[in-house]
Amino acid sequence: MGGNRTFTMIKPDAMGNACAGKIIDHIINNGFTLKAMKLVHLSKEQASEFYAVHKERPFYSGLVDFMSSGPIIAAVLEGENAVESFRTLIGATNPEEADEGTIRKLYAEDIGRNAVHGSDSDENAGIEAGFFFSAFEQV
């Protein structure tokens, strides 16, 4: 079983569509506790650093531009088997393939503007949380 903390970001598209509050409510109403949260506007340099793992992928430049295009909410969440449970709650990357009732099915526009980020492993949750919150370097 995985750890009890994960990391998420509410992306610029959801912020611009005034969905952040609804997404936070959805997260809390599904059993997660907010342990840390902050509003940030990433610079291109910060977005490049955060997504460096994708540097060689064809979508990297567009992703960096998108993630630095407006404010985001970064958050550390706590819940049982947090990474896996949260990824189930947010749904498939492509909202057309996401299950009904998932965050991406409800609030995402398309595969590139998919409302939220969720860590894909306990290790990455710690790394990603540490990028924004020094107290959570080892989630």
PyMOL commands that set and color helices and strands:
alter all, ss='L'
color gray80, all
select helices_A, chain A and resi 12-16+20-29+44-50+52-54+60-67+82-90+103-107+122-132+134-136
alter helices_A, ss='H'
color red, helices_A
select strands_A, chain A and resi 5-10+33-40+72-78+116-118
alter strands_A, ss='S'
color yellow, strands_A
deselect
rebuild
show_as cartoon
